[in-house]
Amino acid sequence: IPVVLNIFDKHQSNFGLGASYGRLFNEKEILDSADLSKTFPFRKYDVNLIINGTLMFNQHWGMNLRFNYSMVNIRKLYNLDLLHREQQYSRLWTIRAIYLF
């Protein structure tokens, strides 16, 4: 569930900042035919920071770029060597083309 505050300029381009909440209902992770779902379980919820920007090229066409970053770790990994992070976070870049009627 995203909540984003958008600020528009005179050309309808915008910048947005907000947060979102997500809930995990079911998960299954298999690596080399081994089920890792119980070994390294995912957190059942996720809270993300959202940074959003849209650039309108003309009255109809535009492009949107959005970045989501987990504010809480999505799972903890145990028994790893010192070269890896113990906590795992979610990062997502999204690029969208926009056409307004």
Secondary structure, 3 states (H helix, E strand, C coil): CEEEEEEECCCCCEEEEEEEEEECCCCCCEECCEECCCCCCCCCEEEEEEEEEEEECCCCEEEEEEEEEECCCCEECCCCCCCCCCEECCEEEEEEEEECC
